[in-house]
Amino acid sequence: MKKFTSGLFLFLLSSVGNAQNGLENIIVEKYYISDANDSIESDGISVNPGTLPVGSTTYRIFVDMLPGYKFQAVYGVPDHEWRFETSTLFYNNEDRGATTPAYSKTQAKNNTVMLDSWLTVGAACQNNFGVLKTADDGVATVVNASGVLQNNDPDAGIPLTQEDGMIAGSPEPVTLVGITNEVAMFDAQNDGTNGPVFSTWNGSLACLNGALGPDSSTNQVLVTQITTNGVFCFELNIQIGTPTGGVENYVARNPVGNEIVLPALTYCSAVGVKGPVASAFHAFEVFPNPASDFVTLKLDPVNGNSTTSYKIYDVTGRVIARKDLGKIQGAHNERIDISMLDRGIYFADVTSDGITSTEKFSKN
């Protein structure tokens, strides 16, 4: 693995006092959800045509900043991992796919190349910024020549046939540092090495000039597109430049010095796929989060006469622990030893009255 040059290492770790909190949010957009029609479309590669699994979701990750701030890097350094993971594999288009969105908007009309997985600092294809579909200007919307990308799944919002999330412009170029080998899993192949975990503790996706969003008022910069049919999770660390020439560093955990913890830098698509909590629990919480040796499930079922149980599982769906708690009367705290678990993201499922609710937690 390449090591950071001393100059870029300082670029990534330098920060200034009195941070202005210019990073407002990390926005995860569900760009598209595939159907059977998409999955049988050949990508033009005879040895492995039609590699897109049914029900794959394409996620876009945007860095949302205050006006005047510039995106500089997503990074991993010692104590701060940059990580993407899926419970299956990442989808790569084998026709025009690459580690960055190098295809043209004309080529985007072919097969499923618009769903390729890649890293970027603003671009969605050549000479086009990636924007939220809700922010699209409606100009030159891609009409797919292969008759795919027509699915109108409401969970993905505006259909791609109406807004393609691309507007003309001149995005900044990508600079990849220290992740030559790791990023290869997003290249044009689906041979089983395209996942399930992208991780670096010594690499970055950088924009040396700093990237502004195409709309200066919202200032949202697209940094990643990922397609997978599995549970998708990430942990990011972000550096942005201030309007006065300083920098701010935002981390998912373990802040040092002037680093700022932002909860939105940790995400998992499984969270939010829950039963109706209010009908089964007055309260359900996992704490502390993140945790080191123990987590506690704070439970208060609505119906004290129903049998309650829990299970703990990892991002692959492997069950780590399970227990039948019997009939809980009123509030109850259940302490669970997680000291033997590997560092990473886990989920707690609690079932009461036949309704299962899920909370995510992290192990340090």
Residue frames as qw, qx, qy, qz and C-alpha x, y, z in Angstrom:
[[0.000, 0.887, 0.462, 0.000, 0.00, 0.00, 0.00],
 [0.361, 0.563, -0.046, 0.742, 1.23, 3.46, -0.79],
 [0.385, -0.519, -0.450, 0.616, 2.01, 5.79, 2.07],
 [0.107, 0.964, 0.244, -0.004, 0.89, 9.39, 2.16],
 [0.496, 0.434, -0.146, 0.737, 3.47, 11.93, 1.17],
 [0.317, -0.322, -0.503, 0.736, 4.25, 14.20, 4.07],
 [0.112, 0.002, -0.111, -0.988, 2.58, 17.16, 2.33],
 [0.524, -0.276, -0.544, -0.595, -0.69, 15.35, 1.67],
 [0.517, -0.335, -0.732, 0.291, -0.65, 13.77, 5.12],
 [0.138, -0.250, -0.339, 0.896, -0.56, 17.26, 6.62],
 [0.297, -0.099, -0.376, -0.872, -3.24, 18.33, 4.16],
 [0.566, -0.331, -0.693, -0.300, -5.48, 15.62, 5.53],
 [0.571, -0.423, -0.607, 0.354, -4.79, 16.06, 9.20],
 [0.181, 0.053, -0.191, 0.963, -4.35, 19.79, 9.59],
 [0.189, -0.736, -0.628, -0.166, -7.22, 21.71, 11.17],
 [0.096, 0.418, -0.168, 0.888, -7.90, 25.08, 12.69],
 [0.058, -0.276, -0.729, 0.623, -9.44, 26.15, 15.95],
 [0.320, 0.419, 0.291, -0.799, -12.95, 27.52, 16.27],
 [0.138, 0.137, 0.858, 0.475, -14.36, 25.26, 13.54],
 [0.351, 0.118, -0.021, -0.929, -17.38, 26.77, 11.84],
 [0.503, 0.221, 0.807, -0.219, -19.16, 23.44, 11.31],
 [0.322, 0.448, -0.361, -0.752, -19.32, 24.04, 7.59],
 [0.237, -0.006, -0.930, -0.282, -20.26, 20.40, 6.94],
 [0.549, -0.148, 0.144, -0.810, -24.01, 20.40, 7.47],
 [0.847, 0.019, 0.400, -0.349, -24.87, 16.81, 6.59],
 [0.086, -0.227, 0.887, 0.393, -24.15, 13.67, 4.61],
 [0.695, 0.274, 0.099, -0.657, -27.04, 12.96, 2.25],
 [0.267, -0.082, 0.937, 0.210, -27.70, 9.40, 1.09],
 [0.592, 0.329, -0.091, -0.730, -29.99, 9.28, -1.93],
 [0.623, 0.137, 0.769, 0.054, -31.60, 6.09, -3.20],
 [0.119, 0.442, -0.438, -0.774, -30.95, 6.76, -6.86],
 [0.667, 0.179, -0.482, -0.540, -32.54, 3.64, -8.37],
 [0.602, -0.167, 0.738, -0.254, -33.90, 0.20, -7.43],
 [0.231, 0.285, -0.771, -0.520, -33.54, -2.42, -10.16],
 [0.812, 0.093, 0.324, -0.476, -36.13, -4.94, -11.31],
 [0.793, 0.028, 0.588, 0.156, -36.02, -8.17, -13.34],
 [0.603, 0.780, 0.145, 0.084, -35.95, -6.23, -16.61],
 [0.017, 0.910, -0.412, 0.036, -32.67, -4.58, -15.58],
 [0.623, -0.483, 0.615, 0.015, -31.07, -7.81, -14.38],
 [0.811, 0.218, 0.514, 0.175, -31.25, -9.62, -17.73],
 [0.410, 0.908, -0.069, -0.056, -29.83, -6.72, -19.76],
 [0.866, 0.068, 0.021, 0.495, -26.42, -7.63, -21.16],
 [0.218, -0.887, 0.107, 0.392, -23.63, -5.17, -20.46],
 [0.554, 0.772, -0.282, -0.128, -21.93, -6.17, -23.70],
 [0.079, -0.577, 0.810, -0.069, -19.40, -8.52, -22.08],
 [0.764, 0.084, -0.509, -0.387, -20.04, -12.00, -23.44],
 [0.445, 0.134, -0.831, 0.306, -18.31, -13.88, -20.62],
 [0.174, -0.329, -0.740, 0.561, -20.57, -12.53, -17.90],
 [0.146, -0.363, -0.331, -0.859, -23.63, -10.71, -19.28],
 [0.562, -0.553, -0.353, -0.503, -26.49, -9.54, -17.10],
 [0.513, 0.018, -0.674, 0.531, -24.65, -9.34, -13.78],
 [0.212, -0.310, 0.239, -0.895, -27.02, -6.86, -12.06],
 [0.097, -0.239, -0.938, 0.232, -29.01, -8.72, -9.37],
 [0.269, -0.635, -0.536, -0.487, -32.75, -8.11, -9.14],
 [0.517, -0.798, -0.310, -0.008, -33.63, -5.66, -6.39],
 [0.607, -0.025, -0.140, 0.782, -30.24, -3.93, -6.35],
 [0.098, -0.953, -0.251, 0.137, -30.28, -0.42, -4.88],
 [0.552, 0.413, -0.028, 0.724, -28.06, 2.34, -6.21],
 [0.403, -0.807, -0.269, 0.337, -27.00, 4.77, -3.46],
 [0.422, 0.633, -0.048, 0.648, -25.49, 8.21, -3.99],
 [0.559, -0.586, -0.318, 0.493, -23.60, 9.94, -1.17],
 [0.235, 0.786, 0.093, 0.564, -23.43, 13.74, -1.13],
 [0.443, -0.251, -0.373, 0.776, -21.38, 16.02, 1.11],
 [0.050, -0.846, -0.428, -0.314, -23.69, 18.90, 2.08],
 [0.498, -0.154, -0.226, 0.823, -21.78, 22.09, 3.05],
 [0.009, 0.834, 0.271, -0.480, -22.52, 25.68, 3.86],
 [0.540, 0.823, 0.085, 0.157, -21.99, 28.13, 0.97],
 [0.097, 0.906, -0.392, 0.129, -18.34, 28.95, 0.29],
 [0.612, -0.469, 0.637, -0.008, -16.91, 25.76, 1.81],
 [0.580, 0.509, -0.561, -0.299, -15.05, 23.31, -0.44],
 [0.976, -0.157, 0.141, -0.058, -14.91, 19.52, -0.28],
 [0.078, 0.772, -0.627, -0.066, -11.30, 18.39, -0.02],
 [0.304, 0.296, -0.905, -0.008, -11.20, 14.70, 0.91],
 [0.902, -0.312, -0.008, -0.300, -12.83, 11.52, 2.18],
 [0.330, 0.600, -0.691, 0.231, -10.05, 9.76, 4.04],
 [0.904, -0.392, -0.170, 0.009, -8.86, 6.99, 6.28],
 [0.234, 0.668, -0.559, 0.433, -5.91, 7.50, 8.63],
 [0.413, -0.036, -0.821, 0.392, -4.74, 5.69, 11.77],
 [0.054, 0.267, 0.662, -0.699, -7.61, 5.72, 14.31],
 [0.480, 0.480, 0.169, -0.715, -10.11, 6.80, 11.60],
 [0.409, 0.088, 0.849, 0.324, -11.18, 4.08, 9.15],
 [0.482, 0.350, -0.202, -0.777, -12.85, 4.89, 5.83],
 [0.247, 0.004, 0.969, -0.002, -15.10, 1.92, 5.09],
 [0.662, 0.132, -0.209, -0.707, -17.80, 0.77, 2.67],
 [0.143, -0.116, 0.981, -0.053, -19.32, -2.66, 3.18],
 [0.689, 0.031, -0.250, -0.680, -22.14, -4.77, 1.83],
 [0.707, -0.183, 0.626, -0.272, -23.60, -8.10, 2.91],
 [0.872, 0.387, 0.297, 0.045, -23.25, -9.30, -0.72],
 [0.597, -0.021, 0.300, 0.744, -21.06, -7.64, -3.39],
 [0.129, 0.651, -0.013, -0.748, -20.83, -4.28, -5.12],
 [0.701, 0.551, 0.445, 0.082, -22.14, -4.08, -8.70],
 [0.178, -0.560, 0.395, 0.706, -19.72, -2.98, -11.41],
 [0.720, 0.636, 0.112, -0.255, -20.68, -2.44, -15.05],
 [0.717, -0.227, 0.496, 0.434, -18.20, -4.32, -17.24],
 [0.548, 0.676, 0.358, 0.339, -18.83, -2.28, -20.39],
 [0.234, 0.750, -0.061, 0.616, -17.98, 1.33, -19.47],
 [0.655, -0.744, -0.131, -0.023, -17.55, 0.88, -15.73],
 [0.534, 0.437, -0.395, 0.607, -14.47, 2.23, -13.93],
 [0.468, -0.352, -0.565, 0.581, -13.38, 3.36, -10.48],
 [0.051, 0.427, 0.159, -0.889, -14.48, 6.90, -11.38],
 [0.548, 0.619, 0.520, -0.215, -17.43, 7.90, -13.64],
 [0.243, -0.414, 0.495, 0.724, -15.45, 8.20, -16.89],
 [0.323, 0.418, 0.780, 0.336, -18.28, 7.37, -19.33],
 [0.047, -0.067, -0.200, -0.976, -20.01, 10.07, -21.39],
 [0.481, 0.234, 0.432, -0.726, -23.65, 11.06, -21.13],
 [0.655, 0.336, -0.431, -0.523, -24.19, 9.51, -24.57],
 [0.411, 0.183, -0.890, 0.069, -22.72, 6.22, -23.29],
 [0.244, -0.022, 0.691, -0.681, -24.97, 6.48, -20.22],
 [0.694, 0.173, -0.077, -0.694, -27.87, 5.59, -22.51],
 [0.648, 0.249, -0.699, -0.169, -26.48, 2.06, -22.93],
 [0.643, -0.155, -0.736, 0.147, -27.26, -0.98, -20.74],
 [0.566, -0.764, -0.309, 0.004, -26.92, -0.32, -16.98],
 [0.588, 0.249, -0.237, 0.732, -23.70, 1.70, -16.94],
 [0.185, -0.666, 0.039, -0.722, -25.48, 4.51, -15.05],
 [0.798, -0.554, -0.039, -0.233, -25.66, 2.14, -12.05],
 [0.735, 0.294, -0.439, 0.426, -21.93, 1.47, -11.91],
 [0.630, -0.732, -0.142, 0.217, -20.16, 1.77, -8.52],
 [0.583, 0.465, -0.082, 0.661, -17.49, 4.48, -8.33],
 [0.411, -0.616, -0.248, 0.624, -15.81, 7.31, -6.41],
 [0.324, 0.675, 0.298, 0.592, -15.95, 10.95, -7.49],
 [0.262, -0.346, -0.307, 0.847, -15.51, 14.55, -6.36],
 [0.280, 0.466, 0.136, -0.828, -18.64, 15.92, -8.00],
 [0.358, 0.279, -0.609, -0.651, -18.98, 14.25, -11.40],
 [0.768, 0.102, 0.522, -0.355, -21.62, 11.70, -12.40],
 [0.808, 0.340, 0.371, 0.307, -20.18, 11.26, -15.90],
 [0.487, 0.047, 0.207, 0.847, -17.97, 13.24, -18.27],
 [0.019, 0.207, 0.165, 0.964, -18.77, 16.98, -18.22],
 [0.524, -0.536, -0.402, -0.525, -21.72, 16.48, -15.87],
 [0.169, -0.341, 0.636, -0.671, -22.15, 17.08, -12.17],
 [0.374, -0.332, -0.865, -0.030, -24.08, 14.58, -10.10],
 [0.260, -0.244, 0.240, -0.903, -27.00, 16.19, -8.26],
 [0.330, 0.217, 0.807, -0.440, -29.95, 15.00, -6.24],
 [0.135, 0.403, 0.783, 0.455, -32.81, 14.07, -8.55],
 [0.074, -0.829, -0.515, 0.204, -34.91, 16.66, -6.75],
 [0.175, -0.763, 0.124, 0.610, -32.32, 19.29, -7.79],
 [0.492, 0.129, 0.646, 0.569, -32.08, 18.23, -11.44],
 [0.153, 0.423, -0.078, -0.890, -32.78, 20.94, -14.01],
 [0.686, 0.436, 0.514, -0.274, -34.67, 18.52, -16.29],
 [0.410, 0.761, -0.345, -0.366, -32.39, 19.26, -19.25],
 [0.493, 0.492, -0.705, -0.135, -31.13, 16.44, -21.51],
 [0.723, -0.286, 0.528, -0.341, -32.50, 13.61, -19.35],
 [0.006, -0.320, 0.910, 0.263, -30.99, 10.30, -20.42],
 [0.851, 0.152, 0.056, -0.500, -33.39, 8.06, -22.35],
 [0.493, -0.374, 0.777, 0.111, -31.97, 4.56, -22.09],
 [0.493, 0.420, -0.532, -0.545, -31.53, 2.99, -25.53],
 [0.210, 0.128, -0.969, 0.004, -31.63, -0.53, -24.11],
 [0.590, -0.406, -0.446, -0.537, -35.10, -0.20, -22.60],
 [0.628, -0.314, -0.610, 0.368, -33.87, -0.57, -19.01],
 [0.209, -0.104, -0.364, 0.902, -33.76, 1.70, -15.94],
 [0.306, -0.383, -0.436, -0.754, -37.53, 2.10, -16.29],
 [0.450, -0.422, -0.760, 0.205, -38.50, 0.87, -12.81],
 [0.167, -0.624, -0.029, -0.763, -40.58, 3.36, -10.81],
 [0.586, -0.352, -0.658, 0.317, -40.09, 1.94, -7.32],
 [0.208, -0.900, -0.162, -0.347, -41.45, 4.64, -4.96],
 [0.732, -0.598, -0.011, 0.327, -38.64, 3.97, -2.46],
 [0.607, -0.007, 0.236, 0.759, -36.24, 5.51, -4.99],
 [0.030, 0.643, 0.140, -0.752, -38.22, 8.73, -5.40],
 [0.474, 0.685, -0.125, -0.539, -38.30, 10.43, -8.80],
 [0.907, 0.212, 0.339, 0.136, -37.94, 7.89, -11.66],
 [0.441, -0.374, 0.432, 0.692, -34.78, 8.11, -13.76],
 [0.343, 0.487, 0.645, 0.478, -37.01, 8.47, -16.81],
 [0.042, -0.942, -0.316, -0.101, -37.96, 11.91, -15.43],
 [0.095, -0.933, 0.331, -0.100, -34.75, 13.14, -13.76],
 [0.902, 0.207, -0.309, 0.218, -31.34, 11.49, -14.18],
 [0.644, -0.723, 0.020, 0.251, -29.45, 13.42, -11.49],
 [0.634, -0.056, 0.272, 0.722, -26.95, 14.90, -13.94],
 [0.219, 0.948, 0.167, -0.160, -26.46, 18.51, -15.05],
 [0.706, 0.539, -0.030, 0.459, -23.88, 19.88, -17.47],
 [0.293, -0.937, 0.191, -0.023, -20.74, 21.45, -16.03],
 [0.583, 0.561, -0.516, 0.283, -17.03, 21.01, -15.37],
 [0.804, -0.593, -0.012, -0.044, -16.44, 18.99, -12.19],
 [0.143, -0.795, 0.589, -0.019, -13.01, 18.85, -10.58],
 [0.693, 0.298, -0.655, -0.044, -10.73, 15.85, -11.26],
 [0.881, -0.462, -0.018, -0.101, -10.33, 12.99, -8.77],
 [0.260, 0.621, -0.691, 0.262, -7.04, 12.36, -6.98],
 [0.927, -0.314, -0.164, -0.123, -6.75, 8.93, -5.34],
 [0.109, 0.689, -0.631, 0.339, -3.98, 8.53, -2.78],
 [0.187, -0.340, 0.847, -0.362, -2.96, 5.27, -1.13],
 [0.685, 0.155, 0.563, -0.436, -5.94, 3.22, -2.36],
 [0.353, 0.439, -0.646, -0.516, -4.72, 1.84, -5.70],
 [0.167, 0.032, -0.984, -0.044, -5.33, -1.79, -4.69],
 [0.190, 0.321, 0.747, -0.550, -8.42, -1.28, -2.54],
 [0.422, 0.494, 0.063, -0.758, -10.31, 0.76, -5.14],
 [0.153, 0.223, -0.834, -0.480, -9.84, -1.97, -7.75],
 [0.175, 0.303, 0.917, -0.193, -12.97, -3.67, -6.40],
 [0.348, 0.688, 0.333, -0.544, -14.96, -0.87, -8.09],
 [0.042, 0.421, -0.612, -0.668, -13.35, -1.44, -11.48],
 [0.680, 0.242, -0.274, -0.636, -15.08, -3.10, -14.45],
 [0.391, 0.145, -0.909, -0.011, -15.37, -6.63, -13.04],
 [0.733, -0.327, 0.156, -0.575, -17.78, -8.85, -11.14],
 [0.668, 0.270, -0.693, 0.030, -15.51, -11.80, -10.40],
 [0.769, -0.476, -0.418, 0.083, -16.17, -12.05, -6.66],
 [0.546, -0.127, -0.252, 0.789, -13.44, -9.62, -5.67],
 [0.059, -0.493, -0.197, -0.845, -15.88, -6.68, -6.00],
 [0.561, -0.580, 0.107, -0.581, -16.53, -6.59, -2.26],
 [0.228, -0.767, -0.575, -0.169, -17.78, -7.11, 0.29],
 [0.416, -0.826, -0.144, 0.352, -15.56, -4.56, 2.16],
 [0.470, 0.646, -0.080, 0.596, -13.67, -1.52, 0.96],
 [0.583, -0.789, -0.111, 0.157, -11.48, -0.25, 3.81],
 [0.590, 0.469, -0.226, 0.617, -8.49, 2.00, 4.24],
 [0.537, -0.762, -0.181, 0.315, -6.64, 3.43, 7.22],
 [0.415, -0.509, 0.302, 0.691, -4.11, 5.20, 5.00],
 [0.286, 0.240, 0.645, 0.667, -5.78, 6.52, 1.85],
 [0.172, 0.543, 0.308, -0.762, -8.02, 9.21, 0.46],
 [0.354, 0.634, 0.566, 0.390, -10.37, 10.35, -2.26],
 [0.283, -0.565, -0.116, 0.766, -9.15, 13.91, -2.69],
 [0.383, 0.823, 0.308, 0.286, -9.88, 17.05, -4.67],
 [0.601, -0.136, -0.104, 0.781, -6.69, 19.10, -4.64],
 [0.056, 0.335, 0.175, 0.924, -8.42, 22.27, -5.84],
 [0.206, 0.252, 0.624, -0.710, -11.39, 21.79, -3.55],
 [0.046, -0.329, -0.790, -0.515, -14.84, 21.05, -4.96],
 [0.311, 0.156, 0.295, -0.890, -17.92, 23.23, -4.78],
 [0.428, 0.426, 0.790, -0.104, -21.43, 22.02, -5.54],
 [0.247, 0.340, 0.547, 0.725, -22.92, 23.15, -8.86],
 [0.240, -0.817, -0.349, -0.391, -25.52, 25.15, -6.91],
 [0.310, 0.368, -0.462, 0.745, -23.58, 27.54, -4.68],
 [0.477, -0.463, 0.147, -0.732, -26.55, 28.04, -2.33],
 [0.938, -0.256, -0.010, -0.234, -26.99, 24.35, -1.47],
 [0.097, 0.724, -0.678, 0.088, -23.32, 23.40, -2.08],
 [0.879, -0.144, 0.419, -0.176, -23.76, 19.62, -2.30],
 [0.252, 0.618, -0.702, -0.248, -20.92, 17.54, -3.77],
 [0.977, 0.038, -0.062, -0.202, -21.43, 13.95, -4.93],
 [0.148, -0.699, 0.700, -0.022, -18.59, 11.73, -3.65],
 [0.199, -0.155, 0.967, 0.036, -19.71, 8.13, -4.17],
 [0.764, 0.090, -0.162, -0.618, -22.17, 5.95, -6.06],
 [0.153, -0.229, 0.955, -0.112, -22.63, 2.36, -4.90],
 [0.763, 0.016, -0.272, -0.587, -24.95, -0.34, -6.27],
 [0.062, 0.191, -0.957, 0.208, -25.57, -3.52, -4.30],
 [0.636, -0.324, -0.505, -0.485, -28.39, -5.96, -3.56],
 [0.609, -0.244, -0.652, 0.380, -27.20, -6.35, 0.02],
 [0.383, -0.876, -0.229, 0.185, -27.21, -4.31, 3.22],
 [0.525, 0.557, -0.078, 0.639, -24.98, -1.29, 2.56],
 [0.515, -0.809, -0.158, 0.236, -23.09, 0.44, 5.37],
 [0.557, 0.563, -0.149, 0.592, -20.37, 3.06, 5.50],
 [0.514, -0.751, -0.128, 0.394, -18.11, 4.98, 7.86],
 [0.513, 0.683, 0.090, 0.512, -16.53, 8.17, 6.51],
 [0.420, -0.621, -0.101, 0.655, -14.14, 10.92, 7.55],
 [0.405, 0.783, 0.334, 0.334, -14.37, 14.21, 5.68],
 [0.383, -0.406, -0.027, 0.829, -12.11, 17.22, 5.27],
 [0.294, 0.831, 0.408, 0.240, -13.48, 20.50, 3.92],
 [0.413, 0.097, -0.049, 0.904, -11.89, 23.87, 3.27],
 [0.053, -0.739, -0.480, 0.469, -13.28, 27.03, 4.84],
 [0.372, 0.871, 0.240, 0.212, -13.97, 30.27, 2.94],
 [0.171, -0.954, 0.247, 0.016, -11.05, 31.89, 4.79],
 [0.488, 0.627, -0.604, 0.069, -8.49, 29.26, 3.77],
 [0.364, -0.403, 0.764, -0.348, -8.60, 26.98, 6.83],
 [0.505, 0.010, -0.813, -0.289, -9.76, 23.38, 7.02],
 [0.644, -0.285, 0.401, -0.586, -12.22, 21.40, 9.13],
 [0.302, 0.176, -0.932, -0.091, -12.03, 17.67, 9.79],
 [0.738, -0.170, 0.150, -0.636, -15.10, 15.60, 10.55],
 [0.176, 0.258, -0.950, 0.030, -14.83, 12.02, 11.82],
 [0.669, -0.285, -0.554, -0.406, -17.22, 9.19, 12.52],
 [0.806, -0.551, -0.214, 0.035, -15.72, 8.41, 15.93],
 [0.777, -0.337, -0.053, 0.529, -12.80, 8.98, 18.30],
 [0.271, 0.916, 0.031, 0.294, -12.18, 12.71, 17.71],
 [0.695, -0.270, -0.106, 0.658, -8.75, 14.12, 18.46],
 [0.259, -0.146, 0.063, 0.953, -7.94, 17.80, 18.92],
 [0.302, 0.325, 0.036, -0.895, -10.22, 19.96, 16.76],
 [0.161, -0.096, -0.881, -0.435, -11.83, 17.04, 14.91],
 [0.519, 0.003, 0.206, -0.830, -15.63, 17.15, 14.94],
 [0.214, 0.132, 0.968, -0.011, -17.81, 14.05, 15.31],
 [0.498, 0.165, -0.176, -0.833, -20.75, 13.98, 12.90],
 [0.621, 0.038, 0.732, -0.277, -23.24, 11.09, 13.36],
 [0.730, 0.581, 0.072, -0.352, -24.25, 11.25, 9.68],
 [0.228, 0.659, -0.696, -0.172, -20.78, 9.94, 8.76],
 [0.172, -0.083, 0.978, -0.083, -21.98, 6.48, 9.81],
 [0.653, 0.192, -0.103, -0.725, -24.81, 4.87, 7.85],
 [0.171, -0.049, 0.979, 0.097, -26.41, 1.48, 7.31],
 [0.411, -0.064, -0.474, -0.776, -29.30, 0.75, 4.97],
 [0.406, -0.285, -0.868, 0.019, -30.73, -1.91, 7.31],
 [0.085, -0.374, -0.530, 0.756, -31.61, 0.76, 9.87],
 [0.359, 0.249, -0.098, -0.894, -34.98, 2.16, 8.99],
 [0.582, -0.035, -0.698, -0.415, -36.31, -1.21, 7.84],
 [0.042, -0.072, 0.783, -0.617, -38.22, -1.68, 11.06],
 [0.203, -0.564, -0.794, -0.107, -41.53, -2.69, 12.41],
 [0.172, -0.752, -0.137, -0.621, -43.75, 0.04, 13.88],
 [0.349, 0.140, -0.669, 0.641, -41.92, 0.70, 17.14],
 [0.321, -0.242, 0.252, -0.880, -44.77, 2.61, 18.75],
 [0.805, -0.158, -0.238, -0.520, -47.13, -0.36, 18.57],
 [0.864, -0.046, -0.477, 0.152, -44.70, -2.77, 20.26],
 [0.601, -0.172, -0.377, 0.683, -42.52, -0.63, 22.56],
 [0.167, -0.964, -0.173, 0.114, -42.87, 2.48, 24.61],
 [0.042, -0.881, 0.452, 0.133, -39.06, 2.61, 24.32],
 [0.954, 0.069, 0.153, 0.249, -36.29, 0.64, 22.59],
 [0.133, 0.931, -0.337, 0.043, -32.67, 1.83, 22.67],
 [0.918, 0.020, -0.152, 0.366, -29.16, 0.37, 22.43],
 [0.010, -0.921, 0.271, -0.280, -26.49, 2.06, 24.51],
 [0.043, -0.747, 0.188, 0.636, -23.67, 2.99, 24.72],
 [0.730, 0.498, 0.405, 0.232, -23.17, 3.45, 21.01],
 [0.722, 0.300, -0.623, 0.002, -20.43, 2.97, 20.01],
 [0.793, -0.547, 0.188, -0.193, -19.54, 0.38, 22.65],
 [0.167, 0.638, -0.749, 0.055, -16.45, -1.55, 23.67],
 [0.036, 0.163, -0.964, 0.209, -17.26, -4.48, 25.97],
 [0.126, 0.423, 0.856, -0.270, -20.99, -4.35, 26.71],
 [0.218, -0.238, -0.310, -0.894, -24.18, -2.95, 25.22],
 [0.186, 0.264, 0.763, -0.560, -27.48, -2.59, 27.01],
 [0.140, -0.400, -0.680, -0.598, -30.89, -3.01, 25.40],
 [0.174, 0.141, 0.461, -0.859, -33.32, -0.59, 27.01],
 [0.211, -0.273, -0.819, -0.458, -36.77, -2.09, 26.54],
 [0.288, 0.184, 0.535, -0.773, -40.26, -1.06, 27.55],
 [0.036, -0.234, -0.859, -0.454, -42.82, -3.20, 25.70],
 [0.431, -0.224, -0.102, -0.868, -46.38, -1.94, 25.40],
 [0.867, -0.223, -0.218, -0.389, -47.79, -5.36, 26.26],
 [0.234, -0.592, 0.721, -0.273, -46.18, -6.98, 29.27],
 [0.817, -0.031, 0.508, -0.271, -47.90, -10.30, 28.56],
 [0.814, 0.559, -0.139, -0.080, -46.20, -10.92, 25.23],
 [0.863, -0.244, 0.199, 0.394, -43.00, -12.93, 24.86],
 [0.199, 0.945, -0.237, -0.106, -39.99, -10.77, 24.02],
 [0.881, -0.102, 0.249, 0.388, -36.75, -11.94, 22.45],
 [0.140, 0.900, -0.278, -0.304, -33.67, -10.46, 20.85],
 [0.894, 0.109, 0.212, 0.378, -30.91, -11.41, 18.46],
 [0.123, -0.826, 0.314, 0.452, -27.63, -9.70, 17.56],
 [0.832, 0.325, 0.360, 0.270, -26.30, -10.06, 14.01],
 [0.356, -0.452, 0.309, 0.757, -23.55, -8.61, 11.84],
 [0.345, 0.564, -0.188, -0.727, -23.71, -6.96, 8.40],
 [0.207, 0.193, -0.875, -0.393, -23.59, -10.35, 6.65],
 [0.734, -0.226, -0.247, -0.590, -26.72, -11.47, 8.50],
 [0.595, 0.047, -0.763, 0.249, -24.82, -13.93, 10.71],
 [0.599, -0.712, -0.154, -0.333, -26.52, -14.23, 14.10],
 [0.274, 0.502, -0.626, 0.530, -24.03, -13.59, 16.92],
 [0.004, 0.054, 0.809, -0.585, -26.34, -14.03, 19.90],
 [0.464, -0.368, -0.441, -0.674, -29.99, -14.61, 20.65],
 [0.076, -0.056, -0.815, 0.572, -32.10, -14.92, 23.79],
 [0.362, -0.582, -0.606, -0.403, -35.72, -15.38, 24.80],
 [0.035, 0.276, -0.434, 0.857, -36.45, -12.81, 27.52],
 [0.110, -0.423, -0.867, 0.238, -39.88, -14.18, 28.40],
 [0.089, -0.822, -0.481, -0.293, -42.67, -11.85, 29.47],
 [0.352, 0.102, -0.251, 0.896, -41.24, -8.45, 30.40],
 [0.217, -0.812, -0.538, 0.058, -43.26, -6.41, 32.87],
 [0.140, -0.969, -0.015, 0.203, -42.48, -2.72, 32.43],
 [0.301, 0.861, -0.410, 0.012, -39.09, -1.21, 31.65],
 [0.935, -0.222, 0.216, 0.172, -36.20, -3.66, 31.38],
 [0.166, 0.834, -0.507, -0.141, -32.45, -3.31, 30.70],
 [0.986, 0.026, 0.141, 0.086, -30.68, -6.30, 29.15],
 [0.132, -0.823, 0.505, 0.225, -26.86, -6.18, 29.33],
 [0.945, 0.317, 0.066, 0.043, -24.99, -8.08, 26.60],
 [0.537, -0.577, 0.440, 0.429, -21.29, -8.95, 26.51],
 [0.713, 0.700, 0.042, 0.000, -19.78, -7.99, 23.13],
 [0.323, -0.799, 0.453, 0.226, -16.13, -7.99, 24.19],
 [0.620, -0.137, 0.705, 0.315, -15.30, -10.92, 21.91],
 [0.590, 0.716, 0.373, 0.011, -16.79, -9.33, 18.78],
 [0.548, 0.124, 0.244, 0.790, -14.63, -7.81, 16.07],
 [0.016, 0.471, 0.093, -0.877, -14.73, -4.07, 15.57],
 [0.003, 0.178, 0.708, 0.683, -17.53, -3.09, 13.18],
 [0.467, -0.082, -0.010, -0.880, -21.25, -2.51, 12.74],
 [0.067, -0.166, -0.979, 0.099, -23.89, -4.77, 14.28],
 [0.444, -0.309, -0.285, -0.791, -27.67, -4.85, 14.67],
 [0.136, 0.068, 0.847, -0.509, -30.00, -5.67, 17.53],
 [0.444, -0.258, -0.575, -0.637, -33.41, -7.10, 16.61],
 [0.172, 0.043, 0.761, -0.624, -36.00, -7.16, 19.38],
 [0.359, -0.248, -0.706, -0.558, -39.34, -8.91, 18.84],
 [0.140, 0.201, 0.718, -0.652, -42.46, -8.35, 20.95],
 [0.545, 0.494, 0.390, -0.554, -46.08, -8.94, 19.98],
 [0.747, 0.372, 0.501, 0.229, -44.75, -10.44, 16.76],
 [0.329, 0.937, 0.000, 0.116, -43.25, -7.09, 15.73],
 [0.796, -0.145, 0.020, 0.587, -39.49, -6.85, 15.20],
 [0.072, 0.996, -0.047, 0.014, -37.67, -3.55, 15.63],
 [0.842, 0.153, -0.040, 0.515, -34.02, -2.98, 14.74],
 [0.143, -0.974, 0.152, 0.093, -31.31, -0.67, 16.02],
 [0.755, 0.471, -0.264, 0.372, -27.74, -0.39, 14.76],
 [0.489, -0.844, 0.199, 0.093, -24.70, -0.12, 17.02],
 [0.574, 0.668, -0.433, 0.193, -20.95, -0.05, 16.55],
 [0.870, -0.434, -0.012, 0.235, -18.23, -2.02, 18.35],
 [0.046, 0.925, -0.378, -0.021, -14.97, -0.13, 18.95]]
